Amino acid sequence: MKNEHFNRLLAADQMLFDAHMDLQRALGSLPEVDIFKELESVEYEAMFAVLRIKEIKAKLGDKQNED
């Protein structure tokens, strides 16, 4: 069970890193008009990663309350 949580947190961390890198690329190379679309994509990636982290925290909190 711990490995599953670790893997999910690692995946969420990777998603946040990917979102950051996508944002850096977009801001450095896209025309202003296209940046808005890229920002929406990055925002989605970041929100999904945060939701994954919250899901794991909730599961760990429930397990902690059981102990």
C-alpha positions in Angstrom: 0.0 0.0 0.0 2.9 2.4 0.8 4.4 1.8 -2.6 1.1 2.6 -4.3 0.9 6.0 -2.4 4.5 6.7 -3.2 4.0 6.0 -6.9 1.0 8.2 -7.0 2.7 11.1 -5.3 5.7 10.6 -7.6 3.4 10.7 -10.6 1.7 13.9 -9.3 5.1 15.5 -8.7 6.0 14.6 -12.3 2.8 16.2 -13.5 3.6 19.4 -11.7 7.1 19.4 -13.2 5.8 18.8 -16.7 3.3 21.6 -16.3 6.1 23.9 -15.2 8.2 22.9 -18.2 5.3 23.3 -20.6 4.7 26.8 -19.2 8.3 27.8 -19.6 8.4 26.6 -23.2 5.1 28.4 -23.9 6.2 31.7 -22.5 9.5 31.7 -24.3 8.4 30.6 -27.7 4.7 31.2 -28.5 3.1 34.3 -29.8 0.9 36.0 -27.2 -2.3 34.7 -28.8 -1.3 31.1 -28.5 -0.1 31.5 -24.9 -3.7 31.5 -23.6 -4.4 28.1 -25.0 -1.1 26.8 -23.6 -1.9 28.3 -20.2 -5.2 26.5 -20.1 -3.4 23.2 -20.7 -0.8 23.9 -18.0 -3.6 24.9 -15.6 -5.4 21.6 -16.2 -2.2 19.6 -15.7 -1.5 21.4 -12.4 -5.0 21.0 -11.1 -5.0 17.3 -11.9 -1.8 16.9 -10.0 -3.1 18.7 -7.0 -6.2 16.6 -7.0 -4.1 13.4 -7.1 -2.1 14.7 -4.1 -5.3 15.6 -2.2 -6.7 12.1 -2.9 -3.6 10.5 -1.4 -3.6 12.8 1.6 -7.3 11.8 2.2 -6.5 8.1 2.0 -3.5 8.5 4.3 -5.6 10.5 6.7 -8.3 7.9 6.8 -5.6 5.2 7.5 -4.1 7.4 10.2 -7.5 7.8 11.9 -7.9 4.0 11.9 -4.6 3.5 13.7 
